[in-house]
Amino acid sequence: MVEGTKDWHQRYAASGRLPGQADGNAVNFLHGASVGAFILLVQAEILAVLTRLTRAEHEPGMHELDAAERDFIAATWLRYFDGTS
C-alpha cells in the first residue's frame, strides 16, 4: 500500500464505497452544485457533433463544430431560455 493511504483506505473500505463513486452520479454535483440549463448547451453540441460524425467518413483525430453550428446552438438556447436572439 502506498505510504499515507492506509488510513484513507481503512476509513472507506468499511462502507463499501470509495469517495468519488457518488452512486453513479457526477462527483462535482455531489454537494448540490448545479449548472442548470447551461448543461443543455453542452448536450446540444455533443448531439450535433455525433450527428455530423456519423453522416460521413472522417480522418482519425480531433473534430469540432464550426462557429456557425455553435452560434446556431447558442441562439436556439437563448431563444428558449432567455427569450432573445
ABEGO torsion letter per residue (X at the ends): XBBGAAAAAAAAAAAGBBBGAGGGBBAAAAAGBBAEAAAAAAAAAAAAAAAAAAABBBBBEBBBBBAAAAAAAAAAAAAAAAGBX
